[in-house]
Amino acid sequence: MSRSETDRLPGATRRAGERVPLYVHVLTLAVAAQFVSGSSDRYGMPLPPDRVLLALGLLLLLMHPDLRRGGLRLQGIHVLMAAVVAWCIGSMIWFGPLNDPAAMFALLDAIGVIPFALFLLAPLVYATRARRHVLLRALTALGFYLGYVSVAQGLHLYSLVLPPGIVDPSHPHFGRALGPSLQVASNGLALLACTYPCAVYAARSRGLRRVFGAVAAALCVAGAFFTLTRSIWLALVLGAGAVLLAERRARGPLLVVGALAAVTVVGVLSVAPALQGSVTERAQTSRSVYDRLNANAAAVRVVLAEPMQGVGLNRFHEVESDWVWQNPEYPITNMGIDVHNVLLGHAAELGLPGVTMWLLTLAYAGLAAWRGPRLRDGPLQDWRVAALAYAVAWWTVAMLVPIKYAFPTTMLWLGLGLVADHRRLGWQRLPGVEAGPPPPGGGPPPGEGPAPDSAPPARRVDWTARRHARDANDLSHTTDTSDRNEVRA
């Protein structure tokens, strides 16, 4: 990327000679490509593109001097993550088989090795505003596509879905916004992960780019509604509430958008009786509630009977029938499903030691993000709000459904790592980030500083030179005063 191209990026760093390394683009594509994880064959791809891109991006990073200059040192988070991974591998060995593809996917993506790695690398990979803008553009484009597909599926306009291979009339949830993953919860979380970045992109841009970002954000919200999943609806509301509390600048626009969305939903439902019937049916259905109660009750029995080792990584659905008891108050409606609570599911499959180590790792990550810097080559407020909103949404869904999907889990850990204190993650130096005193008046305004395309290049302030000039001025003033006193004497 040339300097002139960098200057045209909204919100990007306009530093002379700065180039975004190739590994940043490749790793960003790897993150975005996780939306087809598990369904790459429907796109005509023989291999999962996220795996190929991730391997290539890590190889390019190993060859780049940024990794060596970062000065990575061992921290407690590394020990915790290694302990979680080792415990999961031990569970796979103990219960077998070690080469189970589903268990390997859970280890790599759902718990998992890849989210942990991206969390640790996020401060280094996205250290500058220009690098973070690469991620922002990718999430906006992904949000537009996922929102478009979800709205088309929700309106039953299957001829408009691209590619046609992701339309599966035999799917039990056909008629809802399944997205490319063919899972309503996974698709809903992916849409929620992209919503706020799309809005940020629109706020920082002008012209057609602003329109594109605004349309992408609207499609994400509409797509989340068309999932017809109550946990996603609740997560959307609570995530918006987190934004209202954390970002004062967004309160007015968000309230207006929320009111318009509510009016739009009521209007659409009033003129579409079929859609209204689907929404009412999903809001009043009790079958999924019975599934959740039975699975969670069975998981509690597993934890009480096998508190140390559980039943094995990704094995609960295989042994659920051994732990389900008939409750006199509700029927047994489904068998062979996962626990509809992430914490309880990890406890049942990995035992109390395993879920405790995982919780400590997530708590460490949250603490590192909470105590992260407000500035890193520009303010991080927008990304902090995005990480907070998605963390609230993710936890809301995690308490109600199983989350064993690649992209939603990766976005949770990547968002926390992007705003975390890099020293708590072991990095001593970050590329393009210069230490220096804050500017007078408490620093620049929050956010990454909306920088429209037509805005002039940002001016760098050399704080070291300014301090030296001030010291020299003070010394000159002192010398002049001494000379005048000697003349008077």
C-alpha positions in Angstrom: 0.0 0.0 0.0 1.5 3.3 -1.1 1.5 6.4 1.0 -1.1 8.1 -1.2 -3.4 5.1 -0.8 -2.9 5.2 3.0 -3.8 8.8 3.1 -7.1 8.1 1.4 -8.2 5.5 4.0 -10.8 6.9 6.4 -9.4 6.7 9.9 -6.1 5.2 8.7 -2.7 6.3 9.9 -1.1 8.8 7.6 2.5 8.2 8.4 5.2 8.7 5.9 6.5 5.5 4.4 4.0 3.2 6.3 3.0 0.1 4.5 0.5 -2.5 5.8 2.4 -5.8 5.7 1.1 -8.6 3.6 0.5 -10.9 6.6 -2.0 -8.5 8.0 -4.2 -8.8 4.9 -3.8 -12.5 4.7 -4.7 -13.1 8.4 -7.6 -10.7 8.1 -8.9 -12.7 5.1 -8.4 -15.9 7.2 -10.6 -14.4 10.0 -13.3 -13.3 7.5 -13.2 -16.7 5.7 -14.2 -18.5 8.8 -17.8 -17.8 8.0 -17.7 -20.8 5.5 -16.1 -23.1 8.1 -17.8 -26.4 7.8 -19.6 -25.5 4.6 -16.8 -24.7 2.1 -17.9 -27.6 -0.1 -21.1 -25.6 -0.8 -18.9 -22.9 -2.3 -17.1 -25.3 -4.5 -13.9 -25.2 -2.4 -12.1 -28.5 -1.9 -10.3 -27.1 1.3 -11.5 -24.7 4.0 -10.2 -21.3 2.9 -9.7 -20.1 6.4 -7.2 -22.9 7.2 -5.2 -22.2 4.1 -5.1 -18.5 4.6 -4.3 -18.8 8.3 -1.4 -21.1 7.6 -0.1 -18.7 5.0 -0.6 -15.7 7.2 1.3 -17.2 10.1 4.1 -18.2 7.8 4.4 -14.7 6.5 4.3 -13.4 10.1 7.2 -15.7 11.1 9.2 -14.3 8.2 8.4 -10.7 9.1 10.6 -8.6 11.5 7.5 -7.5 13.5 7.5 -10.8 15.4 11.1 -10.6 16.3 10.9 -6.9 17.3 7.8 -7.6 19.5 10.0 -9.2 22.1 7.4 -11.8 23.2 7.9 -12.9 26.9 6.1 -15.6 28.8 3.1 -14.5 30.7 0.4 -16.1 32.8 -2.1 -16.1 29.9 0.3 -18.3 28.0 0.4 -20.8 30.8 -3.4 -20.8 31.1 -4.0 -21.3 27.4 -1.5 -24.1 27.3 -3.1 -25.8 30.2 -6.6 -25.6 28.6 -5.3 -27.1 25.3 -3.3 -29.8 27.1 -6.4 -30.7 29.2 -8.5 -31.0 26.0 -5.9 -33.2 24.3 -5.8 -35.3 27.4 -9.6 -35.7 27.2 -9.4 -36.7 23.6 -6.7 -39.3 24.4 -8.6 -40.7 27.4 -12.0 -41.0 25.8 -10.9 -41.4 22.2 -10.6 -41.5 19.4 -7.9 -39.0 19.0 -8.6 -38.5 15.3 -12.3 -37.7 15.8 -12.9 -34.8 13.3 -15.6 -33.2 15.5 -13.5 -33.3 18.6 -10.6 -31.8 16.6 -12.8 -29.0 15.4 -13.9 -28.3 19.0 -10.2 -28.2 20.1 -9.1 -25.9 17.2 -12.1 -23.6 16.8 -14.7 -23.9 19.5 -12.5 -23.8 22.6 -9.9 -23.3 21.0 -6.3 -23.1 19.6 -7.1 -20.7 16.8 -9.0 -18.2 18.9 -6.3 -18.3 21.5 -3.6 -17.6 18.9 -5.5 -14.7 17.3 -6.1 -13.2 20.7 -2.4 -13.2 21.4 -1.4 -11.9 18.0 -4.1 -9.2 17.7 -2.2 -6.4 19.4 0.8 -7.0 17.1 -1.1 -7.6 13.9 -3.5 -4.7 14.3 -1.1 -2.3 16.1 -1.7 0.7 13.9 -4.8 2.5 12.6 -4.1 1.5 9.0 -3.9 -2.1 10.0 -7.1 -1.9 12.0 -8.8 -0.3 9.0 -8.0 -3.4 7.0 -10.0 -5.4 9.5 -12.8 -2.8 9.6 -13.2 -3.0 5.8 -13.2 -6.8 5.8 -15.9 -7.0 8.6 -18.0 -4.4 6.7 -17.9 -6.4 3.5 -18.6 -9.6 5.3 -21.5 -8.0 7.2 -23.0 -6.8 3.9 -22.8 -10.3 2.4 -24.1 -12.2 5.4 -26.9 -9.6 5.9 -27.9 -9.8 2.2 -28.0 -13.7 2.3 -29.9 -13.7 5.6 -32.5 -11.2 4.5 -33.1 -13.1 1.2 -33.5 -16.3 3.2 -35.8 -14.6 5.7 -38.0 -13.2 2.9 -37.9 -16.6 1.1 -36.3 -15.1 -2.0 -34.1 -18.1 -2.5 -33.4 -17.3 -6.1 -31.4 -14.3 -4.9 -29.2 -16.3 -2.5 -25.6 -16.6 -3.6 -24.3 -19.2 -4.0 -27.4 -21.4 -4.6 -25.6 -24.3 -2.9 -26.3 -22.9 0.6 -30.1 -23.3 0.0 -31.1 -26.6 1.6 -34.9 -27.3 1.6 -34.3 -30.4 3.6 -32.8 -28.5 6.6 -35.1 -28.7 9.7 -34.8 -24.9 10.0 -35.4 -24.1 6.4 -37.3 -20.8 6.1 -35.2 -19.0 8.6 -31.9 -17.0 8.1 -29.5 -19.9 8.2 -26.6 -18.1 6.4 -23.7 -19.9 4.8 -23.1 -21.9 8.0 -26.6 -23.3 7.8 -26.9 -22.7 11.6 -29.2 -20.0 12.9 -27.2 -19.3 16.1 -23.9 -19.2 14.2 -25.3 -16.9 11.6 -26.9 -14.7 14.1 -23.7 -14.3 16.1 -21.7 -13.6 13.0 -24.2 -10.8 12.0 -24.0 -9.3 15.5 -20.2 -9.4 15.3 -20.3 -7.3 12.1 -23.0 -4.9 13.0 -21.1 -2.3 15.1 -18.0 -2.4 12.8 -20.3 -1.7 9.8 -21.7 1.3 11.7 -18.2 2.6 12.6 -17.2 2.3 8.9 -20.2 4.3 7.9 -19.4 7.0 10.5 -15.8 7.4 9.3 -16.6 7.5 5.6 -18.3 9.8 3.2 -20.2 9.4 -0.1 -20.8 5.9 -1.3 -18.7 4.3 1.3 -20.8 5.8 4.1 -24.0 4.5 2.3 -22.4 1.0 1.9 -21.5 0.9 5.6 -25.0 2.1 6.7 -26.7 -0.5 4.4 -24.4 -3.2 5.7 -25.3 -2.4 9.3 -29.0 -2.3 8.5 -28.8 -5.7 6.7 -27.0 -7.2 9.7 -29.8 -6.1 12.1 -32.5 -7.3 9.7 -30.7 -10.6 9.2 -30.4 -11.1 12.9 -34.2 -10.6 13.1 -34.9 -13.1 10.4 -33.0 -15.8 12.2 -36.2 -16.1 14.3 -34.1 -17.1 17.3 -35.0 -15.6 20.6 -31.5 -15.8 22.0 -30.2 -13.7 19.1 -33.0 -11.2 19.5 -32.2 -10.8 23.2 -28.4 -10.6 22.4 -29.2 -7.8 19.9 -31.1 -5.8 22.4 -28.5 -6.3 25.2 -25.6 -5.5 22.9 -27.3 -2.3 21.8 -27.8 -1.4 25.5 -24.1 -1.9 26.1 -23.3 0.5 23.3 -25.7 3.1 24.8 -23.9 2.8 28.2 -20.4 2.8 26.8 -20.5 5.4 24.0 -22.3 8.7 24.5 -21.8 9.8 20.9 -23.9 6.8 19.7 -26.9 7.3 22.1 -28.8 9.7 19.9 -28.3 7.9 16.6 -28.9 4.5 18.1 -32.2 5.5 19.7 -33.4 7.0 16.4 -32.3 3.9 14.5 -33.9 1.6 17.1 -37.2 3.5 16.9 -37.1 3.3 13.1 -36.3 -0.4 13.2 -39.2 -1.1 15.5 -41.6 0.8 13.3 -40.3 -1.0 10.2 -40.7 -4.4 11.9 -44.3 -3.7 12.9 -45.0 -2.4 9.4 -43.5 -5.4 7.7 -45.3 -7.9 9.9 -48.6 -6.1 9.3 -48.4 -6.5 5.6 -46.8 -10.0 5.6 -49.1 -12.5 7.3 -46.9 -15.5 6.6 -43.9 -13.8 8.2 -46.0 -12.7 11.1 -47.1 -16.3 11.6 -43.5 -17.5 11.6 -42.4 -14.9 14.1 -45.4 -15.6 16.4 -44.7 -19.3 16.2 -41.1 -18.9 17.1 -41.9 -16.6 20.0 -44.4 -19.0 21.4 -42.8 -22.3 20.7 -41.9 -24.5 23.7 -40.2 -27.4 22.1 -36.8 -25.8 22.1 -37.3 -24.9 25.7 -37.9 -28.5 26.6 -34.8 -29.5 24.6 -32.8 -27.0 26.6 -34.2 -28.1 30.0 -33.6 -31.8 29.3 -30.1 -31.4 28.0 -29.1 -29.0 30.8 -30.5 -31.3 33.5 -28.6 -34.2 32.0 -25.4 -32.1 32.0 -25.8 -31.3 35.7 -26.1 -35.1 36.4 -22.9 -35.6 34.5 -21.0 -33.0 36.5 -22.2 -34.4 39.8 -21.3 -38.0 38.8 -18.0 -37.2 36.9 -16.8 -33.9 38.3 -13.1 -34.4 37.4 -13.0 -35.6 33.8 -16.6 -35.3 32.4 -17.6 -37.4 29.5 -15.0 -36.3 27.1 -14.5 -33.4 24.6 -17.4 -33.1 22.2 -19.0 -36.3 23.4 -22.0 -35.2 25.4 -24.4 -35.6 22.5 -23.3 -39.2 22.1 -24.0 -40.1 25.7 -26.9 -37.8 26.5 -29.5 -40.7 26.4 -27.7 -42.3 29.4 -28.2 -39.2 31.5 -31.7 -38.0 30.5 -34.5 -38.7 32.9 -38.2 -38.2 32.3 -39.4 -35.1 34.1 -43.1 -35.2 35.1 -43.5 -31.5 34.2 -42.3 -31.5 30.5 -41.7 -34.2 27.8 -38.5 -35.5 26.3 -38.7 -34.0 22.8 -35.2 -34.5 21.4 -32.1 -36.6 22.0 -28.5 -36.5 20.9 -28.1 -32.7 21.2 -25.5 -30.5 22.9 -25.9 -28.8 26.2 -27.6 -25.4 25.7 -25.2 -23.6 28.0 -21.6 -23.1 27.2 -20.3 -23.2 30.8 -22.4 -26.2 31.7 -21.4 -27.9 28.4 -17.7 -27.4 29.1 -18.1 -28.7 32.7 -20.0 -31.8 31.5 -17.4 -32.6 28.8 -14.1 -31.5 30.4 -14.9 -31.7 34.1 -14.7 -29.0 36.7 -10.9 -28.5 36.3 -11.2 -28.0 32.6 -14.0 -25.5 32.7 -12.2 -23.7 35.6 -9.1 -23.2 33.5 -11.1 -22.1 30.6 -13.0 -19.5 32.7 -9.7 -18.2 34.2 -8.3 -17.8 30.7 -11.3 -15.9 29.6 -11.3 -13.8 32.8 -7.6 -12.9 32.2 -8.4 -11.9 28.6 -11.3 -9.7 29.8 -9.1 -8.1 32.4 -6.4 -7.4 29.8 -9.0 -5.8 27.6 -10.5 -3.8 30.4 -7.1 -2.4 31.4 -5.9 -1.9 27.9 -4.7 1.4 26.5 -7.0 4.1 25.4 -4.5 5.1 22.8 -2.4 2.9 20.4 -1.4 4.9 17.3 -4.7 6.6 17.7 -7.7 6.1 20.1 -9.2 2.7 20.5 -12.6 3.7 21.8 -14.6 2.5 18.8 -12.9 -1.0 19.0 -13.4 -1.1 22.8 -17.1 -0.5 22.3 -17.3 -3.1 19.6 -15.6 -5.6 21.8 -17.9 -4.9 24.7 -21.1 -5.0 22.7 -20.1 -8.3 21.1 -18.9 -9.8 24.4 -22.3 -9.0 25.9 -24.1 -10.5 22.9 -21.9 -13.6 22.9 -22.4 -14.3 26.6 -26.2 -13.8 26.2 -26.3 -16.5 23.5 -23.8 -18.7 25.3 -26.1 -19.0 28.3 -29.0 -20.3 26.1 -27.5 -22.3 23.2 -24.3 -24.2 22.5 -21.6 -22.2 20.6 -19.4 -24.6 18.6 -18.8 -22.4 15.6 -15.5 -21.0 14.3 -16.2 -17.4 13.4 -18.3 -16.3 16.4 -15.7 -17.7 18.9 -12.8 -16.2 17.0 -14.5 -12.7 17.0 -14.9 -12.8 20.8 -11.2 -13.5 21.4 -10.0 -11.3 18.6 -12.0 -8.3 19.8 -10.6 -8.7 23.3 -7.1 -9.1 22.1 -7.3 -6.1 19.8 -7.9 -3.7 22.7 -5.9 -5.6 25.4 -2.8 -4.3 27.2 -0.1 -5.8 25.0 2.3 -6.1 27.9 -0.1 -8.4 29.7 0.0 -10.6 26.6 3.8 -10.7 26.6 4.6 -8.1 23.9 7.2 -5.6 24.8 7.0 -3.4 21.6 4.4 -3.0 18.9 5.1 -1.9 15.3 4.3 1.7 14.5 3.4 2.6 18.1 5.6 5.3 19.6 5.7 6.0 23.3 5.3 9.7 24.3 3.4 12.0 26.6 -0.2 12.6 25.9 -1.3 15.8 24.2 -2.4 18.7 26.3 -6.0 18.7 27.5 -6.3 15.0 28.1 -5.8 13.7 24.6 -7.8 13.6 21.4 -11.5 12.9 21.4 -12.7 9.3 21.8 -12.9 7.0 18.8 -10.4 6.4 16.1 -11.2 9.9 14.9 -13.5 10.0 12.0 -11.4 11.0 9.1 -13.4 11.5 5.9 -11.8 10.9 2.5 -11.6 14.6 1.9 -9.9 15.4 5.2 -6.3 16.6 5.1 -3.6 14.3 6.3 -3.2 14.1 10.0 -0.3 16.0 11.4 2.2 14.2 13.5 3.4 15.9 16.7 6.9 15.2 17.7 6.6 15.4 21.5 10.3 14.8 22.1 11.3 17.8 19.9 8.6 20.0 21.5 9.9 19.1 25.0 13.5 19.9 23.9 12.4 23.2 22.4 10.6 24.1 25.6 13.6 23.2 27.7 15.9 25.3 25.5 13.5 28.2 25.7 13.5 28.0 29.5 17.3 27.9 29.6 17.5 30.9 27.2 15.0 32.9 29.4 17.1 32.1 32.5 20.3 33.2 30.8 18.8 36.5 29.7 17.6 37.2 33.2 21.0 36.5 34.6 22.7 38.8 32.1 20.2 41.7 32.9 20.9 41.3 36.6 24.7 41.5 36.0 24.2 44.7 34.0 22.2 46.3 36.7 24.8 45.4 39.3 
